[in-house]
Amino acid sequence: MRRVVTTNEALHETLKALRSKARERPVLDRVAELLSRPARRRPEVNLSKINRYASDGDIVLVPGKVLGSGRLNKKVTVAAFTFSAGAAEKIASAGGRILTLRDAVSEVQDYSKVKIIV
């Protein structure tokens, strides 16, 4: 059986950045593992789930897509591979920050407040 390989360059670059930092931060290895799944099996997380599990000031890593269903009442930094337009708007209006996973790898220094939400 022929192996299918993704041609998404942004995905390849993000995975490369995650795996290079995974030696220092093992949590990033799990994020890379979840992100390397086929697109139909990648996590899709609604804002209501982020609101339920995150606290103010947390950094939330989503190894997939953030969707805009629900409300976000907390000021959190959300890093994901992609965002829906509604989710990005709601995060910004709640006072949170939006980062791509590649930016989060280089920007985040303290991983004590990082949560992976799947």
C-alpha positions, 0 to 999 in steps of 0.5 A, spaced: 500 500 500 502 506 498 503 511 503 500 518 503 504 524 505 501 531 506 504 536 501 502 542 506 509 546 507 506 550 513 505 543 517 511 540 515 515 547 518 511 547 524 512 539 525 520 541 524 520 546 529 516 542 534 520 536 534 527 540 534 524 543 541 521 537 543 528 535 546 528 540 551 520 540 552 517 533 552 510 536 552 512 539 545 513 531 542 506 530 544 503 536 540 507 534 534 505 527 535 497 529 535 498 534 529 502 529 525 495 525 524 491 525 518 487 531 517 480 528 519 483 525 525 486 532 528 483 535 534 478 540 533 476 544 539 471 549 541 472 555 545 467 552 550 472 547 552 477 552 552 473 556 557 472 550 561 479 547 562 483 554 562 484 559 567 486 566 566 493 567 564 494 560 561 497 558 555 493 553 551 496 549 545 491 546 541 494 541 536 489 542 530 483 547 529 480 552 534 472 552 532 468 558 535 462 554 538 461 557 545 463 563 549 470 565 552 470 569 558 478 568 560 484 572 558 488 566 555 493 565 550 491 560 545 496 557 540 493 552 534 495 550 527 489 553 525 483 558 527 476 559 524 474 566 523 469 566 529 474 563 534 479 568 532 474 574 533 471 571 540 478 570 543 481 577 541 474 580 544 475 576 550 482 580 551 486 573 549 492 572 544 492 568 538 499 564 536 500 559 531 504 553 534 510 555 530 510 562 534 508 559 540 514 554 540 519 560 539 515 565 544 513 561 550 519 560 555 515 558 561 511 551 560 508 551 567 502 554 565 501 551 558 495 546 557 494 541 551 487 541 550 484 536 545 
